[in-house]
Amino acid sequence: MKRTAVLIALATALLQGCAVIAVADTAATVAVKGVGLAADAAIGTARLAGRAVGAAADAVIPGGD
């Protein structure tokens, strides 16, 4: 993580104007997508756990359709 930050800082120092904004925008996009993927994984895991608990409850609790 530190290495990436240093590389971005060096690239930003070497570039000018719009290129600096483009580099910062790309870095921010990569960070946001990483957080989004982690959230999607956590939500998927919670859904699977919920389904497993529901199936176990259906198997144990008598009655119903």
N, CA, C and O atoms as CSV, one atom per row, in Angstrom:
chain,resi,resn,atom,element,x,y,z
A,1,MET,N,N,0.825,-1.176,0.000
A,1,MET,CA,C,0.000,0.000,0.000
A,1,MET,C,C,0.874,1.247,0.000
A,1,MET,O,O,0.600,2.201,-0.728
A,2,LYS,N,N,1.932,1.242,0.819
A,2,LYS,CA,C,2.822,2.395,0.872
A,2,LYS,C,C,3.537,2.574,-0.458
A,2,LYS,O,O,3.744,3.695,-0.925
A,3,ARG,N,N,3.909,1.457,-1.055
A,3,ARG,CA,C,4.624,1.504,-2.330
A,3,ARG,C,C,3.743,2.130,-3.406
A,3,ARG,O,O,4.217,2.916,-4.227
A,4,THR,N,N,2.457,1.777,-3.397
A,4,THR,CA,C,1.515,2.344,-4.368
A,4,THR,C,C,1.369,3.840,-4.153
A,4,THR,O,O,1.349,4.610,-5.113
A,5,ALA,N,N,1.268,4.251,-2.906
A,5,ALA,CA,C,1.130,5.673,-2.602
A,5,ALA,C,C,2.358,6.453,-3.057
A,5,ALA,O,O,2.235,7.558,-3.584
A,6,VAL,N,N,3.528,5.886,-2.858
A,6,VAL,CA,C,4.768,6.545,-3.291
A,6,VAL,C,C,4.804,6.661,-4.813
A,6,VAL,O,O,5.170,7.705,-5.352
A,7,LEU,N,N,4.424,5.586,-5.503
A,7,LEU,CA,C,4.414,5.620,-6.958
A,7,LEU,C,C,3.425,6.653,-7.493
A,7,LEU,O,O,3.720,7.363,-8.454
A,8,ILE,N,N,2.267,6.732,-6.875
A,8,ILE,CA,C,1.283,7.738,-7.293
A,8,ILE,C,C,1.806,9.135,-7.028
A,8,ILE,O,O,1.640,10.028,-7.859
A,9,ALA,N,N,2.437,9.335,-5.879
A,9,ALA,CA,C,2.995,10.651,-5.565
A,9,ALA,C,C,4.076,11.044,-6.565
A,9,ALA,O,O,4.121,12.190,-7.013
A,10,LEU,N,N,4.948,10.100,-6.917
A,10,LEU,CA,C,5.995,10.389,-7.903
A,10,LEU,C,C,5.399,10.680,-9.271
A,10,LEU,O,O,5.822,11.615,-9.951
A,11,ALA,N,N,4.429,9.890,-9.671
A,11,ALA,CA,C,3.787,10.120,-10.970
A,11,ALA,C,C,3.095,11.465,-10.992
A,11,ALA,O,O,3.138,12.173,-11.997
A,12,THR,N,N,2.456,11.822,-9.887
A,12,THR,CA,C,1.772,13.112,-9.799
A,12,THR,C,C,2.765,14.263,-9.873
A,12,THR,O,O,2.494,15.283,-10.506
A,13,ALA,N,N,3.908,14.099,-9.231
A,13,ALA,CA,C,4.922,15.155,-9.249
A,13,ALA,C,C,5.496,15.352,-10.648
A,13,ALA,O,O,5.854,16.472,-11.016
A,14,LEU,N,N,5.588,14.289,-11.427
A,14,LEU,CA,C,6.162,14.368,-12.761
A,14,LEU,C,C,5.174,14.853,-13.818
A,14,LEU,O,O,5.578,15.342,-14.873
A,15,LEU,N,N,3.897,14.718,-13.537
A,15,LEU,CA,C,2.876,15.114,-14.510
A,15,LEU,C,C,2.349,16.504,-14.205
A,15,LEU,O,O,2.542,17.032,-13.110
A,16,GLN,N,N,1.679,17.090,-15.193
A,16,GLN,CA,C,1.141,18.433,-14.986
A,16,GLN,C,C,-0.318,18.486,-15.413
A,16,GLN,O,O,-0.780,17.665,-16.206
A,17,GLY,N,N,-1.039,19.476,-14.869
A,17,GLY,CA,C,-2.392,19.793,-15.309
A,17,GLY,C,C,-3.372,18.638,-15.274
A,17,GLY,O,O,-3.558,17.999,-14.238
A,18,CYS,N,N,-3.991,18.375,-16.402
A,18,CYS,CA,C,-5.044,17.366,-16.514
A,18,CYS,C,C,-4.530,15.958,-16.214
A,18,CYS,O,O,-5.274,15.115,-15.713
A,19,ALA,N,N,-3.271,15.711,-16.517
A,19,ALA,CA,C,-2.715,14.388,-16.265
A,19,ALA,C,C,-2.707,14.081,-14.774
A,19,ALA,O,O,-2.931,12.938,-14.376
A,20,VAL,N,N,-2.452,15.085,-13.950
A,20,VAL,CA,C,-2.459,14.892,-12.491
A,20,VAL,C,C,-3.857,14.502,-12.035
A,20,VAL,O,O,-4.023,13.594,-11.220
A,21,ILE,N,N,-4.852,15.188,-12.561
A,21,ILE,CA,C,-6.235,14.885,-12.204
A,21,ILE,C,C,-6.601,13.479,-12.655
A,21,ILE,O,O,-7.282,12.752,-11.933
A,22,ALA,N,N,-6.153,13.095,-13.842
A,22,ALA,CA,C,-6.454,11.759,-14.361
A,22,ALA,C,C,-5.837,10.672,-13.479
A,22,ALA,O,O,-6.473,9.652,-13.210
A,23,VAL,N,N,-4.606,10.889,-13.033
A,23,VAL,CA,C,-3.946,9.905,-12.167
A,23,VAL,C,C,-4.682,9.800,-10.836
A,23,VAL,O,O,-4.906,8.695,-10.341
A,24,ALA,N,N,-5.060,10.928,-10.255
A,24,ALA,CA,C,-5.777,10.924,-8.979
A,24,ALA,C,C,-7.143,10.265,-9.138
A,24,ALA,O,O,-7.585,9.510,-8.271
A,25,ASP,N,N,-7.808,10.559,-10.258
A,25,ASP,CA,C,-9.125,9.964,-10.516
A,25,ASP,C,C,-9.013,8.448,-10.654
A,25,ASP,O,O,-9.845,7.715,-10.120
A,26,THR,N,N,-8.010,7.985,-11.353
A,26,THR,CA,C,-7.808,6.545,-11.526
A,26,THR,C,C,-7.535,5.869,-10.185
A,26,THR,O,O,-8.085,4.806,-9.898
A,27,ALA,N,N,-6.695,6.480,-9.377
A,27,ALA,CA,C,-6.390,5.911,-8.058
A,27,ALA,C,C,-7.639,5.841,-7.191
A,27,ALA,O,O,-7.863,4.845,-6.503
A,28,ALA,N,N,-8.451,6.890,-7.220
A,28,ALA,CA,C,-9.684,6.907,-6.430
A,28,ALA,C,C,-10.662,5.845,-6.933
A,28,ALA,O,O,-11.319,5.174,-6.137
A,29,THR,N,N,-10.753,5.696,-8.239
A,29,THR,CA,C,-11.657,4.698,-8.812
A,29,THR,C,C,-11.252,3.291,-8.397
A,29,THR,O,O,-12.104,2.476,-8.042
A,30,VAL,N,N,-9.960,3.006,-8.439
A,30,VAL,CA,C,-9.463,1.685,-8.039
A,30,VAL,C,C,-9.779,1.430,-6.567
A,30,VAL,O,O,-10.190,0.327,-6.204
A,31,ALA,N,N,-9.592,2.432,-5.726
A,31,ALA,CA,C,-9.868,2.273,-4.295
A,31,ALA,C,C,-11.350,2.015,-4.047
A,31,ALA,O,O,-11.706,1.134,-3.264
A,32,VAL,N,N,-12.212,2.780,-4.712
A,32,VAL,CA,C,-13.656,2.627,-4.518
A,32,VAL,C,C,-14.127,1.263,-5.015
A,32,VAL,O,O,-14.957,0.622,-4.371
A,33,LYS,N,N,-13.605,0.819,-6.151
A,33,LYS,CA,C,-14.004,-0.493,-6.672
A,33,LYS,C,C,-13.558,-1.604,-5.736
A,33,LYS,O,O,-14.278,-2.587,-5.561
A,34,GLY,N,N,-12.380,-1.465,-5.130
A,34,GLY,CA,C,-11.909,-2.465,-4.168
A,34,GLY,C,C,-12.826,-2.561,-2.968
A,34,GLY,O,O,-13.136,-3.659,-2.506
A,35,VAL,N,N,-13.265,-1.416,-2.457
A,35,VAL,CA,C,-14.194,-1.400,-1.321
A,35,VAL,C,C,-15.531,-2.006,-1.738
A,35,VAL,O,O,-16.147,-2.749,-0.974
A,36,GLY,N,N,-15.977,-1.683,-2.954
A,36,GLY,CA,C,-17.236,-2.234,-3.454
A,36,GLY,C,C,-17.192,-3.740,-3.573
A,36,GLY,O,O,-18.157,-4.421,-3.226
A,37,LEU,N,N,-16.084,-4.267,-4.059
A,37,LEU,CA,C,-15.948,-5.717,-4.184
A,37,LEU,C,C,-15.948,-6.391,-2.821
A,37,LEU,O,O,-16.547,-7.453,-2.650
A,38,ALA,N,N,-15.281,-5.782,-1.855
A,38,ALA,CA,C,-15.261,-6.343,-0.500
A,38,ALA,C,C,-16.666,-6.338,0.097
A,38,ALA,O,O,-17.065,-7.299,0.753
A,39,ALA,N,N,-17.412,-5.265,-0.128
A,39,ALA,CA,C,-18.783,-5.189,0.379
A,39,ALA,C,C,-19.659,-6.240,-0.295
A,39,ALA,O,O,-20.461,-6.895,0.372
A,40,ASP,N,N,-19.517,-6.407,-1.602
A,40,ASP,CA,C,-20.293,-7.425,-2.325
A,40,ASP,C,C,-20.000,-8.816,-1.783
A,40,ASP,O,O,-20.909,-9.632,-1.634
A,41,ALA,N,N,-18.743,-9.083,-1.492
A,41,ALA,CA,C,-18.367,-10.393,-0.949
A,41,ALA,C,C,-18.994,-10.607,0.424
A,41,ALA,O,O,-19.492,-11.693,0.720
A,42,ALA,N,N,-18.971,-9.576,1.260
A,42,ALA,CA,C,-19.550,-9.692,2.600
A,42,ALA,C,C,-21.059,-9.896,2.527
A,42,ALA,O,O,-21.616,-10.696,3.279
A,43,ILE,N,N,-21.722,-9.178,1.626
A,43,ILE,CA,C,-23.171,-9.318,1.469
A,43,ILE,C,C,-23.515,-10.715,0.953
A,43,ILE,O,O,-24.465,-11.340,1.424
A,44,GLY,N,N,-22.741,-11.198,-0.011
A,44,GLY,CA,C,-22.968,-12.546,-0.535
A,44,GLY,C,C,-22.802,-13.604,0.532
A,44,GLY,O,O,-23.581,-14.554,0.598
A,45,THR,N,N,-21.786,-13.445,1.373
A,45,THR,CA,C,-21.561,-14.394,2.466
A,45,THR,C,C,-22.717,-14.365,3.458
A,45,THR,O,O,-23.157,-15.413,3.932
A,46,ALA,N,N,-23.206,-13.177,3.772
A,46,ALA,CA,C,-24.335,-13.055,4.709
A,46,ALA,C,C,-25.592,-13.693,4.124
A,46,ALA,O,O,-26.359,-14.329,4.847
A,47,ARG,N,N,-25.808,-13.526,2.822
A,47,ARG,CA,C,-26.988,-14.138,2.188
A,47,ARG,C,C,-26.911,-15.662,2.233
A,47,ARG,O,O,-27.899,-16.338,2.518
A,48,LEU,N,N,-25.724,-16.187,1.947
A,48,LEU,CA,C,-25.557,-17.641,1.993
A,48,LEU,C,C,-25.784,-18.177,3.405
A,48,LEU,O,O,-26.421,-19.213,3.590
A,49,ALA,N,N,-25.257,-17.462,4.394
A,49,ALA,CA,C,-25.438,-17.882,5.787
A,49,ALA,C,C,-26.915,-17.833,6.158
A,49,ALA,O,O,-27.414,-18.723,6.846
A,50,GLY,N,N,-27.612,-16.802,5.709
A,50,GLY,CA,C,-29.044,-16.678,5.988
A,50,GLY,C,C,-29.841,-17.808,5.363
A,50,GLY,O,O,-30.767,-18.339,5.976
A,51,ARG,N,N,-29.479,-18.171,4.148
A,51,ARG,CA,C,-30.166,-19.274,3.473
A,51,ARG,C,C,-29.912,-20.597,4.197
A,51,ARG,O,O,-30.815,-21.422,4.334
A,52,ALA,N,N,-28.685,-20.785,4.655
A,52,ALA,CA,C,-28.350,-22.018,5.371
A,52,ALA,C,C,-29.133,-22.098,6.679
A,52,ALA,O,O,-29.641,-23.163,7.027
A,53,VAL,N,N,-29.235,-21.001,7.398
A,53,VAL,CA,C,-29.991,-20.977,8.657
A,53,VAL,C,C,-31.466,-21.238,8.373
A,53,VAL,O,O,-32.118,-21.985,9.102
A,54,GLY,N,N,-31.994,-20.621,7.312
A,54,GLY,CA,C,-33.399,-20.838,6.948
A,54,GLY,C,C,-33.680,-22.277,6.591
A,54,GLY,O,O,-34.697,-22.840,6.997
A,55,ALA,N,N,-32.767,-22.881,5.820
A,55,ALA,CA,C,-32.955,-24.281,5.429
A,55,ALA,C,C,-32.883,-25.195,6.648
A,55,ALA,O,O,-33.643,-26.160,6.742
A,56,ALA,N,N,-31.983,-24.904,7.576
A,56,ALA,CA,C,-31.878,-25.707,8.791
A,56,ALA,C,C,-33.129,-25.572,9.637
A,56,ALA,O,O,-33.610,-26.554,10.202
A,57,ALA,N,N,-33.661,-24.354,9.728
A,57,ALA,CA,C,-34.889,-24.132,10.496
A,57,ALA,C,C,-36.059,-24.864,9.856
A,57,ALA,O,O,-36.875,-25.464,10.556
A,58,ASP,N,N,-36.147,-24.819,8.526
A,58,ASP,CA,C,-37.235,-25.530,7.819
A,58,ASP,C,C,-37.145,-27.030,8.056
A,58,ASP,O,O,-38.169,-27.704,8.172
A,59,ALA,N,N,-35.942,-27.551,8.127
A,59,ALA,CA,C,-35.762,-28.990,8.332
A,59,ALA,C,C,-36.138,-29.409,9.743
A,59,ALA,O,O,-36.611,-30.526,9.952
A,60,VAL,N,N,-35.935,-28.533,10.706
A,60,VAL,CA,C,-36.150,-28.869,12.122
A,60,VAL,C,C,-37.593,-28.584,12.558
A,60,VAL,O,O,-38.185,-29.364,13.304
A,61,ILE,N,N,-38.150,-27.471,12.092
A,61,ILE,CA,C,-39.487,-27.050,12.549
A,61,ILE,C,C,-40.544,-27.795,11.727
A,61,ILE,O,O,-40.569,-27.681,10.502
A,62,PRO,N,N,-41.403,-28.547,12.388
A,62,PRO,CA,C,-42.445,-29.285,11.668
A,62,PRO,C,C,-43.572,-28.374,11.206
A,62,PRO,O,O,-43.760,-27.283,11.744
A,63,GLY,N,N,-44.318,-28.828,10.206
A,63,GLY,CA,C,-45.491,-28.095,9.732
A,63,GLY,C,C,-45.164,-27.244,8.525
A,63,GLY,O,O,-44.045,-27.273,8.012
A,64,GLY,N,N,-46.130,-26.502,8.086
A,64,GLY,CA,C,-45.950,-25.644,6.917
A,64,GLY,C,C,-46.355,-26.361,5.649
A,64,GLY,O,O,-46.789,-27.513,5.676
A,65,ASP,N,N,-46.209,-25.668,4.546
A,65,ASP,CA,C,-46.639,-26.226,3.248
A,65,ASP,C,C,-45.609,-27.165,2.703
A,65,ASP,O,O,-45.796,-27.728,1.624
